[in-house]
Amino acid sequence: MDTNGKIISPGTIRFERMLPGPIEKVWAYLTESEKRGKWLAKGEMELIEGGKVDLYFLHRELSPVAEVVPEKYKDMENGHHSTGKILKVKPPFLLSFTWGDSLSVVLFELEEKGDKVLLRLTHSNLGENKEARISTAAGWHTHLEILTANLEGSQVEGFWKSHATLENIYSGLV
């Protein structure tokens, strides 16, 4: 399975990952603050339509590898907070919410495939800013690598090193 995100329409990128199951475990990593904090961001989610989403990003906690934060992301060095609103929730198969103050929407879809789980992540309404789209694509790709490593029990690489490499790849795709 190709792990690069695919542009499926203008301003919309989709990622797919085949993850170790069961589906309830993957769902927990999407919705429970402590587990989500290992690969994306801690924070509470009110798992009802219209519920609040609080995401507290602290990238240095995602890996045991010590890294220097790239200059253009120094404002995130001590963390970043984002809020959103739950749009749809159907445990353990579907979760959709708004992303921060933007009009963009994140959709997670989970599908059982034997003892594996197919995760589809779609981020839509990304807007016109190419640098923001590149950063978003590289960010999701990196976060999903860390999610996969956590679920497989394997070594987690540094976030920023991977992100920088992926920014170069996505600069030609988005």
JOPEDA-V120872 format. One record per backbone hydrogen bond with DSSP energy under -0.5 kcal/mol. NH is the residue of the N-H (numbers start at 0). CO is the residue of the C=O. If there is no record, write none. Layout:
((NH | CO) (NH | CO))
//
This chain:
((5 | 13) (7 | 5) (7 | 11) (8 | 11) (11 | 8) (12 | 122) (13 | 5) (14 | 120) (16 | 118) (18 | 16) (18 | 116) (20 | 114) (24 | 21) (25 | 21) (26 | 22) (27 | 23) (28 | 24) (29 | 25) (29 | 26) (30 | 26) (31 | 27) (35 | 31) (36 | 32) (37 | 34) (38 | 35) (39 | 35) (41 | 55) (45 | 51) (46 | 44) (47 | 45) (49 | 85) (50 | 47) (52 | 83) (53 | 43) (54 | 81) (55 | 41) (56 | 54) (56 | 79) (60 | 57) (61 | 58) (62 | 59) (72 | 69) (73 | 70) (75 | 72) (76 | 73) (78 | 75) (79 | 56) (81 | 54) (83 | 52) (85 | 50) (86 | 95) (87 | 95) (89 | 93) (92 | 89) (93 | 89) (94 | 107) (95 | 87) (96 | 105) (97 | 84) (98 | 103) (99 | 97) (101 | 98) (104 | 123) (105 | 96) (106 | 121) (107 | 94) (108 | 119) (109 | 92) (110 | 117) (112 | 115) (115 | 112) (116 | 18) (117 | 110) (118 | 16) (118 | 116) (119 | 108) (119 | 117) (120 | 14) (120 | 118) (121 | 106) (121 | 119) (122 | 12) (123 | 104) (123 | 121) (125 | 10) (129 | 127) (132 | 128) (133 | 129) (134 | 130) (135 | 131) (136 | 132) (137 | 133) (138 | 134) (139 | 135) (140 | 136) (141 | 137) (142 | 138) (143 | 139) (144 | 140) (145 | 141) (146 | 142) (147 | 143) (148 | 144) (149 | 145) (150 | 146) (151 | 147) (152 | 148) (153 | 148) (156 | 154) (161 | 157) (162 | 158) (163 | 159) (164 | 160) (165 | 161) (166 | 162) (167 | 163) (168 | 164) (169 | 165) (170 | 166) (171 | 168) (172 | 169) (173 | 169))
//
